[in-house]
Amino acid sequence: MCEFKVMINGKTVFKDAVYAKSDGNRIIVKDILGDIKEFQNYKITELKINTQQLILLAIKP
């Protein structure tokens, strides 16, 4: 299974994400165990399959 590290400014803020959803100005990610984290005022800027990274960028509210 492909699991992603969620990255902000080069730092890992969530590991093993298997689900990501963009909902307005928030991103919702979930791992295989069902743990959920929400990022308010962020957008997905890159999805790197080869390095398994999901890159987020802050946006102005």
N, CA, C, O and CB atoms as a CASP TS submission, in Angstrom:
PFRMAT TS
TARGET T0000
AUTHOR 0000-0000-0000
METHOD Language model
MODEL 1
PARENT N/A
ATOM      1  N   MET     1       0.839  -1.177   0.000  1.00  0.00           N
ATOM      2  CA  MET     1       0.000   0.000   0.000  1.00  0.00           C
ATOM      3  C   MET     1       0.888   1.245   0.000  1.00  0.00           C
ATOM      4  O   MET     1       1.989   1.226   0.550  1.00  0.00           O
ATOM      5  CB  MET     1      -0.957  -0.005   1.218  1.00  0.00           C
ATOM      6  N   CYS     2       0.418   2.299  -0.603  1.00  0.00           N
ATOM      7  CA  CYS     2       1.175   3.541  -0.698  1.00  0.00           C
ATOM      8  C   CYS     2       0.737   4.486   0.424  1.00  0.00           C
ATOM      9  O   CYS     2      -0.403   4.948   0.452  1.00  0.00           O
ATOM     10  CB  CYS     2       0.978   4.206  -2.091  1.00  0.00           C
ATOM     11  N   GLU     3       1.646   4.761   1.330  1.00  0.00           N
ATOM     12  CA  GLU     3       1.365   5.644   2.458  1.00  0.00           C
ATOM     13  C   GLU     3       2.265   6.866   2.354  1.00  0.00           C
ATOM     14  O   GLU     3       3.444   6.752   2.018  1.00  0.00           O
ATOM     15  CB  GLU     3       1.577   4.911   3.819  1.00  0.00           C
ATOM     16  N   PHE     4       1.708   8.025   2.642  1.00  0.00           N
ATOM     17  CA  PHE     4       2.411   9.281   2.428  1.00  0.00           C
ATOM     18  C   PHE     4       2.778   9.977   3.726  1.00  0.00           C
ATOM     19  O   PHE     4       2.088   9.855   4.739  1.00  0.00           O
ATOM     20  CB  PHE     4       1.574  10.197   1.588  1.00  0.00           C
ATOM     21  N   LYS     5       3.897  10.718   3.668  1.00  0.00           N
ATOM     22  CA  LYS     5       4.266  11.649   4.726  1.00  0.00           C
ATOM     23  C   LYS     5       3.676  12.993   4.320  1.00  0.00           C
ATOM     24  O   LYS     5       3.881  13.450   3.195  1.00  0.00           O
ATOM     25  CB  LYS     5       5.843  11.727   4.937  1.00  0.00           C
ATOM     26  N   VAL     6       2.948  13.624   5.225  1.00  0.00           N
ATOM     27  CA  VAL     6       2.415  14.956   4.962  1.00  0.00           C
ATOM     28  C   VAL     6       3.466  15.950   5.437  1.00  0.00           C
ATOM     29  O   VAL     6       3.898  15.915   6.589  1.00  0.00           O
ATOM     30  CB  VAL     6       1.024  15.188   5.681  1.00  0.00           C
ATOM     31  N   MET     7       3.871  16.842   4.528  1.00  0.00           N
ATOM     32  CA  MET     7       4.979  17.759   4.788  1.00  0.00           C
ATOM     33  C   MET     7       4.521  19.217   4.712  1.00  0.00           C
ATOM     34  O   MET     7       3.750  19.598   3.831  1.00  0.00           O
ATOM     35  CB  MET     7       6.118  17.511   3.790  1.00  0.00           C
ATOM     36  N   ILE     8       5.018  20.025   5.664  1.00  0.00           N
ATOM     37  CA  ILE     8       4.836  21.480   5.638  1.00  0.00           C
ATOM     38  C   ILE     8       6.200  22.094   5.907  1.00  0.00           C
ATOM     39  O   ILE     8       6.832  21.793   6.919  1.00  0.00           O
ATOM     40  CB  ILE     8       3.757  21.966   6.698  1.00  0.00           C
ATOM     41  N   ASN     9       6.652  22.951   5.007  1.00  0.00           N
ATOM     42  CA  ASN     9       7.956  23.620   5.142  1.00  0.00           C
ATOM     43  C   ASN     9       9.097  22.629   5.379  1.00  0.00           C
ATOM     44  O   ASN     9      10.005  22.901   6.165  1.00  0.00           O
ATOM     45  CB  ASN     9       7.909  24.626   6.289  1.00  0.00           C
ATOM     46  N   GLY    10       9.050  21.495   4.707  1.00  0.00           N
ATOM     47  CA  GLY    10      10.118  20.510   4.803  1.00  0.00           C
ATOM     48  C   GLY    10      10.066  19.617   6.030  1.00  0.00           C
ATOM     49  O   GLY    10      10.942  18.772   6.213  1.00  0.00           O
ATOM     50  N   LYS    11       9.051  19.788   6.876  1.00  0.00           N
ATOM     51  CA  LYS    11       8.937  18.981   8.088  1.00  0.00           C
ATOM     52  C   LYS    11       7.733  18.051   7.991  1.00  0.00           C
ATOM     53  O   LYS    11       6.677  18.434   7.485  1.00  0.00           O
ATOM     54  CB  LYS    11       8.821  19.881   9.332  1.00  0.00           C
ATOM     55  N   THR    12       7.904  16.831   8.479  1.00  0.00           N
ATOM     56  CA  THR    12       6.809  15.866   8.492  1.00  0.00           C
ATOM     57  C   THR    12       5.847  16.216   9.622  1.00  0.00           C
ATOM     58  O   THR    12       6.246  16.314  10.783  1.00  0.00           O
ATOM     59  CB  THR    12       7.345  14.415   8.653  1.00  0.00           C
ATOM     60  N   VAL    13       4.560  16.405   9.266  1.00  0.00           N
ATOM     61  CA  VAL    13       3.545  16.758  10.262  1.00  0.00           C
ATOM     62  C   VAL    13       2.524  15.639  10.462  1.00  0.00           C
ATOM     63  O   VAL    13       1.714  15.694  11.388  1.00  0.00           O
ATOM     64  CB  VAL    13       2.830  18.038   9.847  1.00  0.00           C
ATOM     65  N   PHE    14       2.561  14.622   9.594  1.00  0.00           N
ATOM     66  CA  PHE    14       1.665  13.466   9.708  1.00  0.00           C
ATOM     67  C   PHE    14       2.293  12.337   8.912  1.00  0.00           C
ATOM     68  O   PHE    14       2.786  12.554   7.805  1.00  0.00           O
ATOM     69  CB  PHE    14       0.205  13.794   9.190  1.00  0.00           C
ATOM     70  N   LYS    15       2.280  11.137   9.467  1.00  0.00           N
ATOM     71  CA  LYS    15       2.892   9.991   8.796  1.00  0.00           C
ATOM     72  C   LYS    15       1.840   8.970   8.384  1.00  0.00           C
ATOM     73  O   LYS    15       0.765   8.882   8.977  1.00  0.00           O
ATOM     74  CB  LYS    15       3.932   9.334   9.704  1.00  0.00           C
ATOM     75  N   ASP    16       2.175   8.210   7.363  1.00  0.00           N
ATOM     76  CA  ASP    16       1.390   7.056   6.913  1.00  0.00           C
ATOM     77  C   ASP    16      -0.032   7.407   6.470  1.00  0.00           C
ATOM     78  O   ASP    16      -0.968   6.646   6.716  1.00  0.00           O
ATOM     79  CB  ASP    16       1.322   6.040   8.013  1.00  0.00           C
ATOM     80  N   ALA    17      -0.189   8.552   5.821  1.00  0.00           N
ATOM     81  CA  ALA    17      -1.504   8.956   5.313  1.00  0.00           C
ATOM     82  C   ALA    17      -1.893   8.077   4.128  1.00  0.00           C
ATOM     83  O   ALA    17      -1.105   7.871   3.205  1.00  0.00           O
ATOM     84  CB  ALA    17      -1.503  10.454   4.900  1.00  0.00           C
ATOM     85  N   VAL    18      -3.120   7.564   4.173  1.00  0.00           N
ATOM     86  CA  VAL    18      -3.649   6.762   3.066  1.00  0.00           C
ATOM     87  C   VAL    18      -4.849   7.450   2.418  1.00  0.00           C
ATOM     88  O   VAL    18      -5.394   6.961   1.428  1.00  0.00           O
ATOM     89  CB  VAL    18      -4.047   5.361   3.560  1.00  0.00           C
ATOM     90  N   TYR    19      -5.258   8.593   2.989  1.00  0.00           N
ATOM     91  CA  TYR    19      -6.429   9.323   2.500  1.00  0.00           C
ATOM     92  C   TYR    19      -6.163  10.809   2.680  1.00  0.00           C
ATOM     93  O   TYR    19      -5.638  11.230   3.710  1.00  0.00           O
ATOM     94  CB  TYR    19      -7.737   8.887   3.253  1.00  0.00           C
ATOM     95  N   ALA    20      -6.524  11.599   1.683  1.00  0.00           N
ATOM     96  CA  ALA    20      -6.431  13.057   1.784  1.00  0.00           C
ATOM     97  C   ALA    20      -7.603  13.664   1.036  1.00  0.00           C
ATOM     98  O   ALA    20      -7.966  13.226  -0.055  1.00  0.00           O
ATOM     99  CB  ALA    20      -5.074  13.585   1.217  1.00  0.00           C
ATOM    100  N   LYS    21      -8.189  14.691   1.654  1.00  0.00           N
ATOM    101  CA  LYS    21      -9.319  15.376   1.033  1.00  0.00           C
ATOM    102  C   LYS    21      -9.144  16.876   1.208  1.00  0.00           C
ATOM    103  O   LYS    21      -8.840  17.361   2.298  1.00  0.00           O
ATOM    104  CB  LYS    21     -10.667  14.904   1.643  1.00  0.00           C
ATOM    105  N   SER    22      -9.341  17.599   0.110  1.00  0.00           N
ATOM    106  CA  SER    22      -9.341  19.054   0.149  1.00  0.00           C
ATOM    107  C   SER    22     -10.791  19.502   0.275  1.00  0.00           C
ATOM    108  O   SER    22     -11.630  19.161  -0.560  1.00  0.00           O
ATOM    109  CB  SER    22      -8.654  19.671  -1.127  1.00  0.00           C
ATOM    110  N   ASP    23     -11.080  20.263   1.320  1.00  0.00           N
ATOM    111  CA  ASP    23     -12.445  20.732   1.575  1.00  0.00           C
ATOM    112  C   ASP    23     -12.387  22.233   1.852  1.00  0.00           C
ATOM    113  O   ASP    23     -12.213  22.658   2.994  1.00  0.00           O
ATOM    114  CB  ASP    23     -13.104  19.958   2.779  1.00  0.00           C
ATOM    115  N   GLY    24     -12.535  23.023   0.798  1.00  0.00           N
ATOM    116  CA  GLY    24     -12.407  24.469   0.949  1.00  0.00           C
ATOM    117  C   GLY    24     -10.976  24.834   1.274  1.00  0.00           C
ATOM    118  O   GLY    24     -10.060  24.539   0.506  1.00  0.00           O
ATOM    119  N   ASN    25     -10.780  25.482   2.426  1.00  0.00           N
ATOM    120  CA  ASN    25      -9.429  25.882   2.814  1.00  0.00           C
ATOM    121  C   ASN    25      -8.834  24.947   3.866  1.00  0.00           C
ATOM    122  O   ASN    25      -7.934  25.340   4.609  1.00  0.00           O
ATOM    123  CB  ASN    25      -9.439  27.307   3.340  1.00  0.00           C
ATOM    124  N   ARG    26      -9.327  23.730   3.930  1.00  0.00           N
ATOM    125  CA  ARG    26      -8.749  22.771   4.873  1.00  0.00           C
ATOM    126  C   ARG    26      -8.443  21.459   4.163  1.00  0.00           C
ATOM    127  O   ARG    26      -9.070  21.098   3.166  1.00  0.00           O
ATOM    128  CB  ARG    26      -9.704  22.529   6.063  1.00  0.00           C
ATOM    129  N   ILE    27      -7.468  20.769   4.707  1.00  0.00           N
ATOM    130  CA  ILE    27      -7.057  19.458   4.217  1.00  0.00           C
ATOM    131  C   ILE    27      -7.296  18.465   5.346  1.00  0.00           C
ATOM    132  O   ILE    27      -6.922  18.707   6.493  1.00  0.00           O
ATOM    133  CB  ILE    27      -5.548  19.453   3.749  1.00  0.00           C
ATOM    134  N   ILE    28      -7.918  17.355   5.008  1.00  0.00           N
ATOM    135  CA  ILE    28      -8.176  16.291   5.973  1.00  0.00           C
ATOM    136  C   ILE    28      -7.373  15.075   5.533  1.00  0.00           C
ATOM    137  O   ILE    28      -7.488  14.636   4.389  1.00  0.00           O
ATOM    138  CB  ILE    28      -9.714  15.960   6.080  1.00  0.00           C
ATOM    139  N   VAL    29      -6.561  14.527   6.433  1.00  0.00           N
ATOM    140  CA  VAL    29      -5.790  13.322   6.127  1.00  0.00           C
ATOM    141  C   VAL    29      -6.099  12.256   7.169  1.00  0.00           C
ATOM    142  O   VAL    29      -6.455  12.553   8.310  1.00  0.00           O
ATOM    143  CB  VAL    29      -4.263  13.628   6.085  1.00  0.00           C
ATOM    144  N   LYS    30      -5.953  11.008   6.742  1.00  0.00           N
ATOM    145  CA  LYS    30      -6.273   9.878   7.613  1.00  0.00           C
ATOM    146  C   LYS    30      -5.232   8.792   7.385  1.00  0.00           C
ATOM    147  O   LYS    30      -4.776   8.583   6.260  1.00  0.00           O
ATOM    148  CB  LYS    30      -7.719   9.338   7.344  1.00  0.00           C
ATOM    149  N   ASP    31      -4.856   8.098   8.467  1.00  0.00           N
ATOM    150  CA  ASP    31      -3.932   6.975   8.312  1.00  0.00           C
ATOM    151  C   ASP    31      -4.706   5.661   8.288  1.00  0.00           C
ATOM    152  O   ASP    31      -5.931   5.653   8.410  1.00  0.00           O
ATOM    153  CB  ASP    31      -2.885   6.965   9.452  1.00  0.00           C
ATOM    154  N   ILE    32      -3.994   4.565   8.132  1.00  0.00           N
ATOM    155  CA  ILE    32      -4.622   3.255   7.977  1.00  0.00           C
ATOM    156  C   ILE    32      -5.386   2.816   9.232  1.00  0.00           C
ATOM    157  O   ILE    32      -6.289   1.982   9.151  1.00  0.00           O
ATOM    158  CB  ILE    32      -3.568   2.219   7.632  1.00  0.00           C
ATOM    159  N   LEU    33      -5.028   3.370  10.377  1.00  0.00           N
ATOM    160  CA  LEU    33      -5.718   3.035  11.625  1.00  0.00           C
ATOM    161  C   LEU    33      -6.939   3.916  11.872  1.00  0.00           C
ATOM    162  O   LEU    33      -7.672   3.713  12.840  1.00  0.00           O
ATOM    163  CB  LEU    33      -4.761   3.156  12.793  1.00  0.00           C
ATOM    164  N   GLY    34      -7.155   4.898  10.993  1.00  0.00           N
ATOM    165  CA  GLY    34      -8.310   5.780  11.128  1.00  0.00           C
ATOM    166  C   GLY    34      -8.039   7.074  11.867  1.00  0.00           C
ATOM    167  O   GLY    34      -8.950   7.881  12.053  1.00  0.00           O
ATOM    168  N   ASP    35      -6.789   7.286  12.297  1.00  0.00           N
ATOM    169  CA  ASP    35      -6.455   8.557  12.939  1.00  0.00           C
ATOM    170  C   ASP    35      -6.564   9.672  11.907  1.00  0.00           C
ATOM    171  O   ASP    35      -6.083   9.534  10.783  1.00  0.00           O
ATOM    172  CB  ASP    35      -5.025   8.517  13.565  1.00  0.00           C
ATOM    173  N   ILE    36      -7.197  10.775  12.292  1.00  0.00           N
ATOM    174  CA  ILE    36      -7.471  11.884  11.380  1.00  0.00           C
ATOM    175  C   ILE    36      -6.794  13.146  11.888  1.00  0.00           C
ATOM    176  O   ILE    36      -6.735  13.397  13.092  1.00  0.00           O
ATOM    177  CB  ILE    36      -8.992  12.110  11.226  1.00  0.00           C
ATOM    178  N   LYS    37      -6.277  13.944  10.938  1.00  0.00           N
ATOM    179  CA  LYS    37      -5.745  15.259  11.273  1.00  0.00           C
ATOM    180  C   LYS    37      -6.244  16.243  10.231  1.00  0.00           C
ATOM    181  O   LYS    37      -6.269  15.944   9.037  1.00  0.00           O
ATOM    182  CB  LYS    37      -4.181  15.248  11.339  1.00  0.00           C
ATOM    183  N   GLU    38      -6.644  17.425  10.696  1.00  0.00           N
ATOM    184  CA  GLU    38      -7.110  18.479   9.803  1.00  0.00           C
ATOM    185  C   GLU    38      -6.117  19.629   9.816  1.00  0.00           C
ATOM    186  O   GLU    38      -5.563  19.982  10.856  1.00  0.00           O
ATOM    187  CB  GLU    38      -8.517  18.969  10.211  1.00  0.00           C
ATOM    188  N   PHE    39      -5.905  20.204   8.640  1.00  0.00           N
ATOM    189  CA  PHE    39      -5.025  21.355   8.490  1.00  0.00           C
ATOM    190  C   PHE    39      -5.855  22.506   7.949  1.00  0.00           C
ATOM    191  O   PHE    39      -6.254  22.496   6.785  1.00  0.00           O
ATOM    192  CB  PHE    39      -3.814  21.035   7.550  1.00  0.00           C
ATOM    193  N   GLN    40      -6.118  23.504   8.796  1.00  0.00           N
ATOM    194  CA  GLN    40      -6.908  24.665   8.399  1.00  0.00           C
ATOM    195  C   GLN    40      -6.024  25.661   7.655  1.00  0.00           C
ATOM    196  O   GLN    40      -4.873  25.880   8.032  1.00  0.00           O
ATOM    197  CB  GLN    40      -7.562  25.333   9.632  1.00  0.00           C
ATOM    198  N   ASN    41      -6.564  26.260   6.602  1.00  0.00           N
ATOM    199  CA  ASN    41      -5.872  27.273   5.803  1.00  0.00           C
ATOM    200  C   ASN    41      -4.620  26.728   5.114  1.00  0.00           C
ATOM    201  O   ASN    41      -3.573  27.376   5.095  1.00  0.00           O
ATOM    202  CB  ASN    41      -5.495  28.447   6.682  1.00  0.00           C
ATOM    203  N   TYR    42      -4.747  25.534   4.554  1.00  0.00           N
ATOM    204  CA  TYR    42      -3.688  24.912   3.759  1.00  0.00           C
ATOM    205  C   TYR    42      -4.264  24.397   2.456  1.00  0.00           C
ATOM    206  O   TYR    42      -5.469  24.172   2.337  1.00  0.00           O
ATOM    207  CB  TYR    42      -3.008  23.766   4.539  1.00  0.00           C
ATOM    208  N   LYS    43      -3.386  24.213   1.481  1.00  0.00           N
ATOM    209  CA  LYS    43      -3.765  23.575   0.227  1.00  0.00           C
ATOM    210  C   LYS    43      -2.684  22.575  -0.155  1.00  0.00           C
ATOM    211  O   LYS    43      -1.531  22.701   0.258  1.00  0.00           O
ATOM    212  CB  LYS    43      -3.976  24.627  -0.903  1.00  0.00           C
ATOM    213  N   ILE    44      -3.071  21.579  -0.950  1.00  0.00           N
ATOM    214  CA  ILE    44      -2.115  20.596  -1.453  1.00  0.00           C
ATOM    215  C   ILE    44      -1.408  21.211  -2.650  1.00  0.00           C
ATOM    216  O   ILE    44      -2.053  21.643  -3.605  1.00  0.00           O
ATOM    217  CB  ILE    44      -2.821  19.246  -1.840  1.00  0.00           C
ATOM    218  N   THR    45      -0.079  21.249  -2.599  1.00  0.00           N
ATOM    219  CA  THR    45       0.678  21.806  -3.719  1.00  0.00           C
ATOM    220  C   THR    45       1.401  20.748  -4.531  1.00  0.00           C
ATOM    221  O   THR    45       1.619  20.930  -5.729  1.00  0.00           O
ATOM    222  CB  THR    45       1.672  22.807  -3.215  1.00  0.00           C
ATOM    223  N   GLU    46       1.776  19.640  -3.896  1.00  0.00           N
ATOM    224  CA  GLU    46       2.488  18.573  -4.612  1.00  0.00           C
ATOM    225  C   GLU    46       2.143  17.219  -4.017  1.00  0.00           C
ATOM    226  O   GLU    46       1.888  17.086  -2.820  1.00  0.00           O
ATOM    227  CB  GLU    46       4.014  18.802  -4.565  1.00  0.00           C
ATOM    228  N   LEU    47       2.143  16.231  -4.881  1.00  0.00           N
ATOM    229  CA  LEU    47       2.021  14.838  -4.477  1.00  0.00           C
ATOM    230  C   LEU    47       3.165  14.103  -5.160  1.00  0.00           C
ATOM    231  O   LEU    47       3.165  13.937  -6.380  1.00  0.00           O
ATOM    232  CB  LEU    47       0.606  14.223  -4.858  1.00  0.00           C
ATOM    233  N   LYS    48       4.142  13.662  -4.366  1.00  0.00           N
ATOM    234  CA  LYS    48       5.330  13.005  -4.910  1.00  0.00           C
ATOM    235  C   LYS    48       5.234  11.504  -4.637  1.00  0.00           C
ATOM    236  O   LYS    48       5.479  11.043  -3.522  1.00  0.00           O
ATOM    237  CB  LYS    48       6.636  13.603  -4.290  1.00  0.00           C
ATOM    238  N   ILE    49       4.877  10.763  -5.666  1.00  0.00           N
ATOM    239  CA  ILE    49       4.702   9.320  -5.516  1.00  0.00           C
ATOM    240  C   ILE    49       6.031   8.632  -5.209  1.00  0.00           C
ATOM    241  O   ILE    49       6.097   7.760  -4.342  1.00  0.00           O
ATOM    242  CB  ILE    49       4.082   8.725  -6.785  1.00  0.00           C
ATOM    243  N   ASN    50       7.088   9.023  -5.919  1.00  0.00           N
ATOM    244  CA  ASN    50       8.379   8.333  -5.753  1.00  0.00           C
ATOM    245  C   ASN    50       8.973   8.499  -4.358  1.00  0.00           C
ATOM    246  O   ASN    50       9.677   7.607  -3.885  1.00  0.00           O
ATOM    247  CB  ASN    50       9.369   8.844  -6.777  1.00  0.00           C
ATOM    248  N   THR    51       8.703   9.630  -3.685  1.00  0.00           N
ATOM    249  CA  THR    51       9.212   9.832  -2.325  1.00  0.00           C
ATOM    250  C   THR    51       8.106   9.733  -1.281  1.00  0.00           C
ATOM    251  O   THR    51       8.352   9.932  -0.091  1.00  0.00           O
ATOM    252  CB  THR    51       9.898  11.186  -2.217  1.00  0.00           C
ATOM    253  N   GLN    52       6.895   9.428  -1.722  1.00  0.00           N
ATOM    254  CA  GLN    52       5.727   9.260  -0.854  1.00  0.00           C
ATOM    255  C   GLN    52       5.502  10.479   0.040  1.00  0.00           C
ATOM    256  O   GLN    52       5.348  10.359   1.255  1.00  0.00           O
ATOM    257  CB  GLN    52       5.889   8.010   0.008  1.00  0.00           C
ATOM    258  N   GLN    53       5.489  11.656  -0.592  1.00  0.00           N
ATOM    259  CA  GLN    53       5.272  12.900   0.132  1.00  0.00           C
ATOM    260  C   GLN    53       4.049  13.632  -0.399  1.00  0.00           C
ATOM    261  O   GLN    53       3.823  13.695  -1.608  1.00  0.00           O
ATOM    262  CB  GLN    53       6.505  13.795   0.036  1.00  0.00           C
ATOM    263  N   LEU    54       3.270  14.178   0.512  1.00  0.00           N
ATOM    264  CA  LEU    54       2.147  15.051   0.201  1.00  0.00           C
ATOM    265  C   LEU    54       2.520  16.411   0.781  1.00  0.00           C
ATOM    266  O   LEU    54       2.605  16.568   1.999  1.00  0.00           O
ATOM    267  CB  LEU    54       0.767  14.499   0.791  1.00  0.00           C
ATOM    268  N   ILE    55       2.741  17.393  -0.090  1.00  0.00           N
ATOM    269  CA  ILE    55       3.249  18.695   0.326  1.00  0.00           C
ATOM    270  C   ILE    55       2.090  19.680   0.464  1.00  0.00           C
ATOM    271  O   ILE    55       1.287  19.844  -0.454  1.00  0.00           O
ATOM    272  CB  ILE    55       4.298  19.223  -0.684  1.00  0.00           C
ATOM    273  N   LEU    56       2.015  20.337   1.632  1.00  0.00           N
ATOM    274  CA  LEU    56       0.993  21.344   1.888  1.00  0.00           C
ATOM    275  C   LEU    56       1.626  22.727   1.951  1.00  0.00           C
ATOM    276  O   LEU    56       2.789  22.886   2.320  1.00  0.00           O
ATOM    277  CB  LEU    56       0.241  21.036   3.195  1.00  0.00           C
ATOM    278  N   LEU    57       0.823  23.726   1.577  1.00  0.00           N
ATOM    279  CA  LEU    57       1.262  25.118   1.618  1.00  0.00           C
ATOM    280  C   LEU    57       0.192  25.936   2.315  1.00  0.00           C
ATOM    281  O   LEU    57      -0.997  25.787   2.031  1.00  0.00           O
ATOM    282  CB  LEU    57       1.545  25.670   0.186  1.00  0.00           C
ATOM    283  N   ALA    58       0.616  26.810   3.237  1.00  0.00           N
ATOM    284  CA  ALA    58      -0.330  27.673   3.945  1.00  0.00           C
ATOM    285  C   ALA    58      -0.932  28.681   2.981  1.00  0.00           C
ATOM    286  O   ALA    58      -0.258  29.191   2.086  1.00  0.00           O
ATOM    287  CB  ALA    58       0.359  28.397   5.122  1.00  0.00           C
ATOM    288  N   ILE    59      -2.226  28.961   3.182  1.00  0.00           N
ATOM    289  CA  ILE    59      -2.903  29.992   2.399  1.00  0.00           C
ATOM    290  C   ILE    59      -3.507  31.001   3.370  1.00  0.00           C
ATOM    291  O   ILE    59      -3.748  30.694   4.538  1.00  0.00           O
ATOM    292  CB  ILE    59      -4.005  29.373   1.464  1.00  0.00           C
ATOM    293  N   LYS    60      -3.746  32.200   2.870  1.00  0.00           N
ATOM    294  CA  LYS    60      -4.359  33.225   3.710  1.00  0.00           C
ATOM    295  C   LYS    60      -5.846  32.927   3.848  1.00  0.00           C
ATOM    296  O   LYS    60      -6.512  32.594   2.868  1.00  0.00           O
ATOM    297  CB  LYS    60      -4.132  34.647   3.118  1.00  0.00           C
ATOM    298  N   PRO    61      -6.366  33.048   5.072  1.00  0.00           N
ATOM    299  CA  PRO    61      -7.795  32.762   5.289  1.00  0.00           C
ATOM    300  C   PRO    61      -8.709  33.755   4.582  1.00  0.00           C
ATOM    301  O   PRO    61      -9.931  33.641   4.673  1.00  0.00           O
ATOM    302  CB  PRO    61      -8.105  32.768   6.774  1.00  0.00           C
TER
END
